[in-house]
Amino acid sequence: MPIIVNLDVMMAKRKIAAGDLAERIDITPANLSILKNNKAKAVRFSTLEAICRELDCQPGDILEFVKENDE
């Protein structure tokens, strides 16, 4: 998938545990884990907004586009 979620990197920079972030943004730890481990097929803007608010970052700090090889 060409969109990579770098949530774990930003969480480490902000020194926040997954359980704490999940609680603060009001999603289940399981759903946060799916997002964090690049298993999500989509993310709601409201969830992205809450993550950015809690981590004091921009969406581009979390989401990255990686061009796939055309092999």
N, C-alpha and C positions, 0 to 999 in steps of 0.2 A: 504494500500500500504506500503510495507516494506521500501521504501526510503522516508525519511522525509526531507523537506527543511527547514532549520533553518535560512533563510534569514532575517527574522524580528529580530532575536536575534543579528545577526552581524550588521544589520543596526542600532539598538539601541546602540550597543557598539561604533559604529563609529559616532553616532549622525547625521545620514543623513536621510532625509525624502524620502518617496517613489517617489514622483514627481521629486525630484532632482536626485535621482539615475537613474530613468527611462530616464531622459534627458541626463545624462552623458553617459549612455551605449547605447543610441539610440534605445530604445524600447518604446512601448506605456505604459502608466501607467496601462492600463487594463491588458496587458500581464505580467507586473511585478506583479500585484496583483494576477493573476492566479498562478504564480510561488510561490509567497510569502505565499499563502494560501493553498499550497499543492494540487492544482487542476490540475496542469500540468501533462501530460502523458510523456513528454520528455523535455529535455533542450539541446539546441545547445551548442557545445563546445565553439563556438565563444561568445555566450552570457555568459556562465560560466566564460570564460577568462576575459571578460569585467567586470563582477561583481567582480571577485577576484582582478583585477587591481584597480578598484575604491575603494574597501573596504580594500585593502591591506591585503588580507587573502588567505588561501588555499582552494581548493574545499572541503576538509574534514571539514572545519569550517562551511560550508554551508549545505552539504549533509550528511545525517546520515542513516545508515542501521539499521533497527529495525526488529529483527526476529519475525515473526508472530507465535502465538500459534497454535499448531496442535490439536485443540479441536474438 
